[in-house]
Amino acid sequence: MGGRFLRLILMFDLPVETSKNRRDYRAFIKYLKTHGYLRLQYSVYSKLVMNRNVLKYHEAKLMANVPPNGKVQTLVVTENQFADMKYLVGEPSEDERVLTSDRVVEL
């Protein structure tokens, strides 16, 4: 089942020097959390998407919600590639264990 799913990985480095920067940062983090993005590391989030059409939709929504300053990058990998990620130090969080394509039910 995992072969059709994709993982959108979002990496960012946003400025927080001014109060507007901090407000933009908090709004962006809130957007990510409310739209199902999972935090992998401090400025690295991911989202499981069903296919390329859904991926395009989420990329367009991201473009509409990114702060005007800083650096925001995306990387798309298959769910199988993401599942092959190795942990050199540390272990996956509980959220990472729960949100896999194995747990998705197709109707």
N, C-alpha and C positions, 0 to 999 in steps of 0.2 A: 504494500500500500504506500510506502514512503517514497517511491520513485516519482510520483506525480506532484508531490508537495515541494515547495520552495521555502527557503529561509531568507528573509530580508534582514541583513545585518546593517545596523546604523551606528556610525562612529562619529563623534563630534568633539570639538574643542571650541567652547564659547567663552567670550570675555565676560568678566564679572567685576570690572573696575568701577563702573558707575551704577547708580540706582536703576537706571533704565536697562542696562545690561543684565543686572540681577533679576529684574522683573521679567525680561524676555526669557532668560534662562529658566526661571520657575514656571512660566507659562508653557514653554516647550516641554519640560519634563512632565508637567501635568497632562499635556496633550498626549504624550507617549503612553503614560500609564493608563489614561482613560480609553485609549484605543488599542489596548491589548499588547503593547510592546513589553518585552521581558528584559529586565536589566541583567546583563551578563557580567559587566564590570562597570567601573565608575562612569565612564562616558561611552559605553558600548551597550546597545540594546538590540534585540532581535524580535522578529515577528514571523510566525508560521503563516504562509499564504497557500491557498489551494492550487492556483495556476497562474499563468502569465497575465491574464486579464485582471485578476484580483491584484496582482503585483503592480500593474500600471495604475490602478485606482489608488492604491496606498502610496505610491510614489508621488502622484499628483496631489494627494492630500498633504503629504509631507512638505512638498514644495510650497503649499499655501500656508504652512504653519512654521516654517523655519525662521529663526531670528535673522535680522538683516546683517549681523556681523558674526565673525567667527568662521569656523570651517565645519561643514557637515558632509559626510560621505556615506554612500551606501555600497554594499556588496551583496550580491545574490548568489547563493549556493543551493544545491539540491539538499533536501532533507537528509538523504543518505550521506552526503559529504559532511553536513553539519553533525550528524550522529557519530561520525568517525573522528571527531575532535578528541585529541588526547589532552589530558590534564597532567602537566609535568609536576606541578605543585598545587595542592588543594583538590577539592572535589566539587562536583556540580551542586548548585543550590537545590533546595526542594522544588522551587518553581521550574528549574530547568528539567528536573526529572519528570514533572507532571506534564509539561507542555511539549509533547512529542507527537509525531504523526501516528504512533501506535495507539494513542488515546483519543484520536479523532474518529467520530462515527459518521460515515457517509449515509445519507438518506436517499 
